[in-house]
Amino acid sequence: MNLSKRVSEISPSLTLEISAKAKKMKAEGISVVGFTAGEPDFNTPDYIIESAKKALDIGFTKYTPASGMQELKEAIANKLKRENGLDYAPNQIVISSGAKSSLFHSIASIVEEGEEVVIPSPYWLTYPELVKLAGGICVYVQTDDKTGYKITPEQLEKAITDKTKCIILNSPNNPTGAVYSREELVALLKVIESKNIWVISDEIYEKLVYDGEEFVSIASLSEYAKEHTIVVNGLSKAYSMTGWRIGYIAAPTEIAKAVSSMQSHTTSNACSIAQYASVEALNSKKGEEFIASMLKALDERRKYLYENASKIAGFKCAEPKGAFYLFVDVSAHFGKSFEGEVITGSLKFADLALRKGVALIPGVAFGDDNSIRLSYTVSMDDIKEGLKRLSEFVSELK
Ligand SMILES: Cc1ncc(COP(=O)(O)O)c(C=O)c1O
């Protein structure tokens, strides 16, 4: 069987692979603390579920326009105006089956075969695969804890060539939890404008920021920025609706049209029931209450995990200011061994930690082989137990 060149270059998701391994161990009765999840461990709020039930009861179960139902586009336009200071007409918004789908269609609609896409690293592992699928070339820019895992204007300027089409920005960031400040975005925008490139701004963790950090959409910084940015967002993380599959873009009209047109042939509309309930999710005041209570719980876990993981020998943690991940440099342990096997990198570290009953994601999946990612969308009890096991694991290394 000859697979197409594009598809054979795609790597399967390492995060899903490790989660599956941990799940299998659990099914076999082995105790595993899972720090791998990429989704909140809260139920979707009842008011959203009630709205979905209503959609079923009134028979809202047919196709909607491929780009999404008008009421939801209006609710999103209102949200963008109210919360982000962004003025988009409903026809500049395209609703999709999840932000991942929006990202794919966005990249495919602007990136020409052979054009370069700047991806600050560590990155969410899906970006490179989507760029490759679209025929683009990934240009990685390595960031580290010295700049809080954020790309600097100097780094960006150096990475841009005459083949560069865009940069993918992700703030708050998966996997590092980094949040770009307004000043940092203004400085990056100067370079972006001088080089005349596009921005794909993945804002899916917008609502999950801590310590008084302010979320800023780069698109809101100037008219130029708005005209050259595709804002990608969705309801997955903020409303704990990962399974409902609702994402969206807000973009200049021409891009929105192109994305809508592509989408009309790939996925058609996002689930009508989920769209119907998303209108209520965004418009109701109950949304804010839900997000505030989820954020409070996540913040407690974040602080506890950060403080206590930082005490484990050889763990160098980046303090996360957003999302729900802790990124830990564990390279101090490379070269040591566990049960006779040498830790050669993050993958081996994760593999051996699993034997101690802790599932985590190796940083190599995100382009940083020195680190691991711990998700704190697990109970405080699990966090405590997981930390205990990690401490033991580290103390047993020879
Ligand atoms: C940075 C980032 N962007 C996008 C997504 C995808 O969101 P959705 O579930 O809406 O496709 C994720 C999910 O893990 C993510 O971490």
The ligand as a Tripos MOL2 file, in Angstrom:
@<TRIPOS>MOLECULE
LIG
   16    16     1     0     0
SMALL
NO_CHARGES

@<TRIPOS>ATOM
      1 C1         -3.4850   24.7670   21.9450 C.3       1 LIG1
      2 C2         -4.7080   24.0160   21.5350 C.ar      1 LIG1
      3 N1         -5.3960   24.4460   20.4690 N.ar      1 LIG1
      4 C3         -6.5040   23.8130   20.0400 C.ar      1 LIG1
      5 C4         -6.9700   22.6800   20.6960 C.ar      1 LIG1
      6 C5         -8.1590   21.9510   20.1240 C.3       1 LIG1
      7 O1         -9.3720   22.3360   20.6260 O.3       1 LIG1
      8 P1        -10.7080   21.6310   20.1180 P.3       1 LIG1
      9 O2        -11.0560   20.5760   21.1130 O.co2     1 LIG1
     10 O3        -11.7300   22.7250   20.1050 O.co2     1 LIG1
     11 O4        -10.4750   21.0670   18.7690 O.co2     1 LIG1
     12 C6         -6.2800   22.1900   21.7970 C.ar      1 LIG1
     13 C7         -6.7130   20.9550   22.4700 C.2       1 LIG1
     14 O5         -6.0270   20.3170   23.2210 O.2       1 LIG1
     15 C8         -5.1200   22.8780   22.2330 C.ar      1 LIG1
     16 O6         -4.4140   22.4500   23.2920 O.3       1 LIG1
@<TRIPOS>BOND
     1     1     2 1
     2     2     3 ar
     3     2    15 ar
     4     3     4 ar
     5     4     5 ar
     6     5     6 1
     7     5    12 ar
     8     6     7 1
     9     7     8 1
    10     8     9 2
    11     8    10 1
    12     8    11 1
    13    12    13 1
    14    12    15 ar
    15    13    14 2
    16    15    16 1
@<TRIPOS>SUBSTRUCTURE
     1 LIG1         1 GROUP 0 **** ****
